[in-house]
């Protein structure tokens, strides 16, 4: 459950960051790439192989989350049956599971050219990047 909330928080932060700073998706990704490369100490060769896959994963996860939010918004409609709410609840959970399965699939791809310690460092750097976005967003207000 914490992972799901964390994922939604990251997506929210990403959206807030992009809108608050008026960064394009490309500029946001450039900053993210630079931050992760530095903090995880990726070599240029590792970064060159890692980031296309990483951003592919991020796009797929974003698509899953978009579908989940569409389902959640559908729940606001009036006169839905209990069966329809049940479908919404199950579909949202299935989409979250799919996002987690995607992460596992891509971690296995990363392991083909990165040691596990570097993958761990990337995960930590990613969390730090989003935490700093939140701090910056908070400080701007």
C-alpha positions as CSV (number, residue, x, y, z in Angstrom):
1,X,0.0,0.0,0.0
2,X,2.9,2.4,0.8
3,X,4.4,1.7,-2.6
4,X,1.1,2.5,-4.3
5,X,0.8,5.8,-2.4
6,X,4.4,6.6,-3.1
7,X,3.9,6.0,-6.8
8,X,0.8,8.2,-6.9
9,X,2.8,10.9,-4.9
10,X,5.6,10.7,-7.4
11,X,3.2,11.2,-10.3
12,X,1.5,14.1,-8.5
13,X,4.9,15.6,-7.8
14,X,6.0,15.2,-11.4
15,X,2.8,16.9,-12.5
16,X,3.2,19.7,-9.9
17,X,6.8,20.2,-10.8
18,X,6.2,20.4,-14.5
19,X,3.3,22.9,-14.1
20,X,5.0,25.0,-11.3
21,X,8.3,25.3,-13.0
22,X,6.8,25.3,-16.5
23,X,9.2,22.7,-17.6
24,X,8.7,20.7,-20.7
25,X,8.7,16.9,-20.4
26,X,12.0,16.9,-22.1
27,X,13.5,19.4,-19.8
28,X,12.2,17.6,-16.7
29,X,13.7,14.4,-18.0
30,X,17.0,16.0,-18.7
31,X,17.2,17.3,-15.1
32,X,16.1,13.9,-13.8
33,X,18.7,12.1,-15.9
34,X,21.5,14.4,-14.7
35,X,20.4,14.0,-11.1
36,X,20.2,10.2,-11.2
37,X,23.4,9.9,-13.2
38,X,25.3,12.0,-10.7
39,X,23.8,10.4,-7.5
40,X,24.0,6.8,-8.7
41,X,27.4,7.4,-10.2
42,X,26.5,6.0,-13.6
43,X,29.2,6.0,-16.3
44,X,28.3,7.6,-19.6
45,X,28.0,4.2,-21.2
46,X,25.7,3.0,-18.4
47,X,23.5,6.1,-18.6
48,X,23.3,5.7,-22.4
49,X,21.9,2.2,-22.1
50,X,19.8,2.9,-18.9
51,X,17.8,6.0,-19.6
52,X,16.0,5.0,-22.8
53,X,14.7,1.9,-21.0
54,X,14.0,3.9,-17.9
55,X,11.9,6.5,-19.7
56,X,10.1,3.8,-21.6
57,X,9.2,2.3,-18.3
58,X,8.1,5.7,-16.9
59,X,5.8,6.2,-20.0
60,X,4.2,2.7,-19.5
61,X,3.7,3.3,-15.8
62,X,2.2,6.7,-16.6
63,X,-0.2,5.1,-19.0
64,X,-1.3,2.6,-16.3
65,X,-1.8,5.4,-13.8
66,X,-3.8,7.5,-16.3
67,X,-6.1,4.5,-16.8
68,X,-6.4,4.0,-13.0
69,X,-7.4,7.7,-12.6
70,X,-9.9,7.4,-15.4
71,X,-11.5,4.5,-13.5
72,X,-11.5,6.4,-10.2
73,X,-13.1,9.4,-11.9
74,X,-15.8,7.0,-13.3
75,X,-16.7,6.2,-9.8
76,X,-17.9,9.8,-9.3
77,X,-20.8,9.2,-11.7
78,X,-24.2,8.9,-10.1
79,X,-26.3,5.8,-10.1
80,X,-23.5,3.2,-10.5
81,X,-24.3,-0.2,-9.3
82,X,-22.4,-2.1,-6.7
83,X,-21.1,-4.4,-9.5
84,X,-19.8,-1.4,-11.4
85,X,-18.0,-0.1,-8.3
86,X,-16.6,-3.6,-7.8
87,X,-15.2,-3.5,-11.4
88,X,-13.7,-0.1,-10.8
89,X,-12.0,-1.2,-7.6
90,X,-10.6,-4.4,-9.1
91,X,-9.5,-2.6,-12.3
92,X,-7.6,0.0,-10.3
93,X,-5.8,-2.6,-8.3
94,X,-5.0,-4.6,-11.5
95,X,-3.5,-1.5,-13.1
96,X,-1.4,-0.9,-10.0
97,X,-0.2,-4.5,-10.1
98,X,0.6,-4.1,-13.8
99,X,2.7,-1.1,-12.9
100,X,4.6,-3.0,-10.3
101,X,5.1,-5.9,-12.7
102,X,6.5,-3.5,-15.3
103,X,9.0,-2.3,-12.7
104,X,10.1,-5.8,-12.0
105,X,10.4,-6.6,-15.7
106,X,12.5,-3.5,-16.3
107,X,14.7,-4.2,-13.3
108,X,15.5,-7.5,-14.8
109,X,16.4,-5.7,-18.1
110,X,18.6,-3.3,-16.2
111,X,20.4,-6.2,-14.5
112,X,21.6,-7.3,-18.0
113,X,24.1,-4.4,-18.0
114,X,24.0,-2.9,-14.5
115,X,25.1,-4.4,-11.2
116,X,22.3,-4.6,-8.5
117,X,24.1,-2.1,-6.4
118,X,23.8,0.5,-9.1
119,X,20.2,-0.3,-9.6
120,X,19.7,0.2,-5.9
121,X,21.6,3.5,-6.1
122,X,19.3,4.6,-9.0
123,X,16.2,3.8,-7.0
124,X,17.6,5.9,-4.1
125,X,18.5,8.7,-6.4
126,X,15.0,8.6,-8.0
127,X,13.4,9.0,-4.5
128,X,15.8,11.8,-3.6
129,X,15.0,13.6,-6.9
130,X,11.2,13.5,-6.2
131,X,11.8,14.5,-2.5
132,X,13.7,17.5,-3.6
133,X,11.0,18.4,-6.1
134,X,8.5,18.3,-3.2
135,X,10.8,20.5,-1.0
136,X,11.3,23.0,-3.8
137,X,7.6,23.1,-4.4
138,X,6.9,23.6,-0.8
139,X,9.5,26.4,-0.6
140,X,8.0,28.2,-3.6
141,X,4.7,28.5,-1.8
